[in-house]
Amino acid sequence: MPRFAANLSMMYTEHDFLDRFAAASADGFEAVEYLFPYPYDATELRRRLDDHGLRQVLFNAPPGAWESGERGIAALTGREAEARSGIGRALEYAAELGCPRVHVMAGLVGSGDSAEHRDTYLANLAWAAERAAAAGVDILIEPINGRDMPGYFLNRQSEAHTVVREVAAPNLKVQLDLYHCQIVEGDLTTTLRRDLPTGRVGHLQIAGVPDRHEPDRGELNIRHLFGVIDDLGFDGWIGCEYIPRAGTSEGLGWRPDYRGDNA
């Protein structure tokens, strides 16, 4: 069965953030991801991981002014110095946490010059991939649906894979969130069968569609999708980036190996 990582930004919010590591471990998770580590000291986060036998598998690079509505700056012309400084900070945290992947968000571009944004994006990703390669870290990019994040620069899987091919850095990969992909383009089985064998997909994420609750709620057949992922031999992690409908632990019945349920 696929390996699942708890997303501590969305799951276990009934606990203070630093207590979510223990809660995830108690529910049998072996790995975690979350949006941003930067409000916390890296050594304290490392201690939480070690104390509870967890691996850090993903977090995001600094996204600009998140509280003011920014959603990344890698495609924003004129913000290159800030974007690259943020990559440096992310790699410092990745080294301390033993995290092999950093997601770099493109940003909201609205009606700006698409070609200029794209040139900026590719240049920043090439710079980030080169620095990350020296640290043994993959840089990830993620298509995000325009319903949840209007104006986001990257929306479709084909666009992301084209960017990865053009930058041509072996450690630049796509973060395939099945929730976003279903909303934008659907056809998830074909997408998985087409893209996973390329080696360009570095991480998967799941949530129910359309409400982003547990992945067994809504229009996705997750047992089928997990079978496809298994058949394709994907050995990475699947991040559980969803908002629990009620308590996090109470909603884990969807997980194939949860408390001995291997059905």
C-alpha positions in Angstrom: 0.0 0.0 0.0 1.1 3.6 -0.5 2.9 5.4 2.3 0.9 8.3 3.9 2.3 11.4 5.5 0.1 13.5 7.8 -0.2 17.2 6.8 0.1 18.9 10.1 -1.1 22.3 8.8 -4.6 20.8 8.1 -4.8 17.7 10.3 -4.7 17.5 14.1 -5.7 21.2 14.4 -7.4 20.2 17.7 -3.9 20.3 19.1 -1.3 23.0 19.3 1.1 22.7 16.3 4.0 21.2 18.2 1.7 18.6 19.8 0.5 17.4 16.4 3.7 15.3 15.9 2.8 13.1 18.8 -0.8 12.8 17.7 0.2 11.8 14.2 2.6 9.2 15.5 0.0 7.8 17.8 -2.3 7.2 14.8 0.4 5.2 13.1 1.8 7.8 10.7 5.5 7.5 10.0 6.0 10.8 8.2 4.7 14.4 8.2 4.5 17.4 5.9 3.2 20.9 6.5 3.2 24.3 4.9 5.9 26.3 6.7 8.4 25.5 9.5 9.7 29.0 9.9 7.8 30.1 13.0 9.6 27.4 14.9 13.2 26.7 15.7 14.5 24.0 13.5 16.1 22.1 16.4 12.8 22.0 18.2 11.1 20.6 15.1 13.9 18.0 14.8 13.4 17.0 18.4 9.7 16.4 17.8 10.4 14.3 14.8 13.0 12.2 16.6 10.9 11.9 19.8 8.0 10.4 17.8 9.8 8.4 15.2 8.7 10.6 12.3 10.2 11.7 9.0 9.8 15.1 7.5 9.0 14.6 3.9 7.9 18.0 2.6 7.4 21.7 3.4 7.2 24.9 1.4 9.8 27.6 0.8 8.9 31.0 2.2 5.9 32.3 0.1 6.2 36.0 0.5 3.6 37.8 2.7 1.3 34.9 3.3 -0.8 36.7 5.8 -1.5 39.5 3.2 -2.6 37.0 0.6 0.6 36.2 -1.3 0.9 32.6 -2.4 4.6 32.4 -3.4 6.9 34.7 -5.3 8.9 32.5 -7.7 7.1 33.8 -10.8 6.9 37.4 -9.7 9.3 39.6 -11.7 11.3 42.0 -9.4 11.2 39.6 -6.4 14.0 37.4 -7.5 16.3 38.4 -4.6 13.6 37.7 -2.0 12.7 34.4 -3.7 16.3 33.2 -3.7 16.9 34.2 -0.2 13.9 32.2 0.8 15.2 29.2 -1.0 18.4 29.5 1.0 16.4 29.6 4.2 14.3 26.6 3.2 17.5 24.6 2.5 18.8 25.4 5.9 15.7 24.0 7.5 15.7 21.0 5.2 19.3 20.2 6.3 18.3 20.3 10.0 15.1 18.3 9.5 16.5 15.8 7.0 13.8 16.8 4.6 14.4 15.7 1.0 11.8 17.9 -0.7 10.9 21.6 -0.8 7.9 23.0 -2.6 8.4 26.4 -4.3 5.2 28.2 -4.9 4.9 30.3 -8.1 2.6 33.0 -6.9 -0.5 35.0 -7.9 0.0 36.8 -11.2 -3.4 38.0 -12.2 -3.4 39.5 -15.7 0.3 40.3 -15.8 2.7 39.5 -18.7 2.6 35.7 -18.7 5.8 35.4 -20.7 7.7 37.6 -18.3 6.4 35.7 -15.3 7.3 32.4 -17.0 10.9 33.6 -17.7 11.2 34.7 -14.1 9.8 31.4 -12.8 12.1 29.2 -14.9 15.2 31.2 -13.9 14.3 31.0 -10.2 13.6 27.3 -10.4 16.9 26.6 -12.2 18.7 28.6 -9.5 16.8 26.8 -6.7 17.4 23.3 -8.2 21.2 24.0 -8.6 21.5 25.0 -4.9 19.2 22.2 -3.7 21.1 19.5 -5.7 24.2 20.2 -3.6 22.2 19.5 -0.5 20.5 16.4 -1.9 17.1 18.1 -1.9 14.4 18.0 -4.6 12.6 21.2 -5.6 8.9 20.6 -6.3 6.3 22.7 -8.2 2.6 22.1 -7.8 -0.3 23.0 -10.2 -3.1 24.5 -8.0 -6.7 24.9 -9.0 -8.0 28.4 -9.7 -11.2 27.9 -7.7 -9.3 27.8 -4.4 -6.5 30.0 -5.5 -7.6 32.4 -8.3 -4.7 33.9 -10.3 -2.2 31.2 -9.3 0.4 30.9 -12.1 0.5 27.1 -12.5 -2.8 25.2 -12.9 -2.3 22.2 -15.1 -0.2 19.1 -15.0 1.0 19.5 -18.6 2.3 23.0 -17.8 4.2 21.7 -14.8 5.8 18.9 -16.7 6.8 21.3 -19.5 8.5 23.5 -17.0 10.4 20.6 -15.5 11.6 19.4 -18.9 12.7 23.0 -19.9 14.7 23.6 -16.7 16.2 20.1 -17.2 17.4 19.7 -13.6 17.1 16.1 -12.3 16.0 17.3 -8.9 13.1 19.5 -10.1 9.9 17.5 -9.9 6.1 17.9 -9.9 4.0 17.7 -6.8 0.8 16.0 -8.0 -2.1 16.9 -5.8 -5.0 14.7 -6.9 -7.5 17.1 -5.3 -6.3 20.1 -7.4 -5.9 17.9 -10.5 -9.5 16.5 -10.3 -10.9 20.0 -10.0 -8.9 21.4 -12.9 -8.8 18.5 -15.4 -10.0 15.2 -13.9 -9.0 11.9 -15.6 -6.8 11.0 -12.7 -6.2 7.4 -13.7 -4.9 8.4 -17.0 -2.8 11.2 -15.4 -1.2 8.8 -13.0 -0.5 6.2 -15.7 1.0 8.9 -17.9 3.1 10.8 -15.5 4.3 8.6 -12.7 6.4 6.4 -15.0 8.3 9.5 -16.2 10.1 9.9 -12.8 9.1 13.6 -12.8 6.5 13.2 -10.0 8.2 13.6 -6.7 5.2 13.7 -4.3 1.5 13.0 -4.3 -1.2 14.5 -2.2 -4.9 13.6 -1.6 -8.1 15.1 -0.3 -11.8 14.6 -1.0 -13.4 16.5 -3.9 -15.2 18.9 -3.8 -15.0 19.8 -0.1 -11.4 18.9 0.8 -12.4 16.6 3.6 -11.3 13.0 4.0 -10.4 11.5 0.7 -13.2 8.9 0.8 -15.8 11.6 0.8 -17.0 13.0 -2.5 -16.3 12.0 -6.1 -13.0 10.2 -5.9 -12.6 6.4 -5.7 -9.5 6.4 -3.6 -9.2 2.6 -3.4 -9.1 2.5 -7.2 -6.5 5.3 -7.3 -4.4 3.7 -4.6 -4.4 0.5 -6.6 -3.2 2.4 -9.7 -0.5 4.0 -7.7 0.6 0.6 -6.4 0.5 -1.0 -9.8 2.8 1.8 -11.1 5.4 1.1 -8.4 5.4 4.6 -6.9 7.6 4.5 -3.8 7.2 8.0 -2.7 4.9 9.5 -0.1 1.2 10.6 -0.3 0.5 13.7 1.7 -2.9 13.8 3.4 -3.6 17.4 2.8 -7.2 17.6 3.8 -9.4 19.2 6.4 -11.0 16.6 8.7 -14.7 16.8 8.8 -14.7 16.2 12.6 -11.8 14.9 14.7 -8.7 13.9 12.8 -8.3 10.5 14.4 -12.0 9.7 14.1 -11.8 10.3 10.4 -9.0 7.9 9.6 -11.1 5.0 8.7 -10.4 5.6 5.0 -6.7 4.7 5.5 -6.2 1.1 4.1 -3.9 0.0 6.9 -5.5 1.9 9.8 -5.8 -0.2 12.9 -5.3 -3.4 11.0 -7.8 -2.7 8.2 -6.1 -4.1 5.1 -9.2 -4.4 3.0 
